[in-house]
């Protein structure tokens, strides 16, 4: 046995255990665990530890899988919207100009840590600070059940565009021209059908995970052999299969692995430079600048015909610094362009930006509804077709969430109540499919204060059924019902007993536990079917006799 490897492994395991402890404590106060991972790196650095071989390999693998999953989520329909690509490019450009010249001015004044930075490095630092966190935003949108909402899709689209800009920077940072063998990489394009075939046949278990790792690591290795930055290969492989129906399933499957291996990256960042009072102060001073980024996002989005609410919620999602900013800064440090202490500064600013962003995103609907008059001052006169205030057109029963449960409820009620039933969902693609099948389904957001305000003025709905994807989405809708003093009947679905109790306390008249009730319904169905079969058999026998 190689005892040297045992020593390395034990050392890294102790670091990972500490990372779990601090990540867990941070999670208890509703912050992303990566804040705890960065703190772990700082603690270990202070204690004199350096990152081991295993930890560094985890860090490299985490970055590769991060870029692969970015490629999997690439949705060209969203990216080609001016509200995404134009807003992203303008925002990056303006942020680089504003932050870059501010940093350069501090360098000219010989401020600590800034002295020695030329204009090019100042602009590169500003570029690193222009990104928002993909990890933070995706986690929040998933927990709130808002991944398919318009503001969620706009935020994700902007993040993907930012990530593409970062990848281009990473590819250019090597300073080397690709070899002639790199031309063979274009053969990957006609190989897409083959890649799709294997993806279709992998099923839903461990083969799907293994195939994702093969694509990500294999793509990185092929690009490295061609003299191109390896991380770009992982991104390209993700893009090549992003149009397949199972791409989203693979992205969800790989998410846990990507997050696990990124722990190594965040630990190595915290251990890469000495935490000093100087770095701490500069990191803290960078935090208020996220509100300049936010103001730019909100202004640009409203200028591109988005409603004030959509613009604000997308902006609050993006009000933070990014792990990609750390990656860009790490490239600068590894190439000797800047001091390693800048990694510590950005890591501090990143962590504190999450502390600010978490409560803002938890109360985004309240922030909009309480200051609605102020936000709507920035709203333009024209609207996008998928960003208008919902009109229920005289319906008396509204079903929010048209997934499997909502669809079943709609079909049952429509058979007895006709067109007075309306389905509402914030997934535009799902709405379109329902409409093509003849269902009366509208595109809307159940937590939209503007919709509930209109409902209060023109009230005809007597029953609201909440079949939304998770507890938080249902609670957000219940909160809006409270604020409008809705006097009709409300019902919601829950998956667990504690969720049902929470929804009852939030004001729901009825709560339907989909697991318990599904079992009861299954039994009733079998009993009914059995009685019908017996009746038919007896009738047939009597007739025969």
C-alpha angles and dihedrals in degrees: 000000000000102000092186090066089048090056092049092048094048091050092051092044090057090052092048090049090053089047089054092050095050092040089052093049091049090049090056089064091050098256126129112270091234087076087063091046091055090047089052090056091051092049093049091046090052089051090054100253123143126204116270130224094261092051092050091051089051089052093052092046091049092056091047093052091044091058092043091055090046088057091049091056095050105128110183092194089063096038095055091058110107087225086067113032097031094045091047096049093044092046094049091047095048093044092051091050096046098039094035097056091042090055091045091051089055089049091053089051088053093238113179113280090002095074112101094032113125124204093268093055091043090055090047091054089049088051090054091050094049094074128092124214117270091189094053097044096046091048092051095045091049093050091048093045090236102121091113097041117109094248089046093051091046091050093047091047091053091048092052091050090050090049090051089053089051092049091051088052091049091050092049094044094077090070090213130117116235118254123250088257087069088077088071088065088076086070087075089075097065088042092066094100089055092049090048092049092055091046091053092050098046095083122208105295139066094325090063090054092046092048090053091053091048092052095045098044095034092051091049091050094048092051091047090054089051092055093253125123106277095223089061088060091058090051093049092050089052091050092049092062098031092101094057115104090236094053092093090050091051090048090054091046093050094044095085093047092048092050091047095052092043087065086075091053094051092046092050091050092055090048096046098083140021115265105235134175088246093055091045093053094047091047091052092047090054093059098078089055089074087075090059087054089048094050090052092049094049094046094048094046094051089048088056093060099264118141118254091249094050091046093048096048092047089046093052089051089055096044097112144068122263143241085227088063087059090050092052091047090047089057090052091050095046090051091050094244096125142013118277088234088077088068089059091048093052092044090055092047090047093051094047092046088060089052088057097040099048098068091039091057093043090057100032095124091049091049089054099042096046094050098029096131091056095048093046091059087076094049118110125228097245124071136202114245092245095044104061128117109270119251115198091200097224098313118158098196121048124188114196114203117033100204122120095300095042092047092052091049091048094051092048095048095040090057090061104027102032121200094352085085118084129184121212128195135161094217103096093197092052091048091052092051092050091048091051088055090054100256120142096240126153133196111245148125119246092210093053108124091198091060094049090047089055090045090054091053095044103029120179103132114109101173129037120188118193113206095159124154099255145008097263093054090052091048091051090054091047090052090055090049089055093050092052093047091234108198098190130090122286131196131179139185125238134185100206138033095248090051090054091053091049092051092049089052089049089060107267111151092209133017122198115205100211095202097047095039093044089058091048091047091049091053092047090050093051092045091049091047091048093051091048091049092049091048092051091046093050092047090050092049094049091049092049092049 
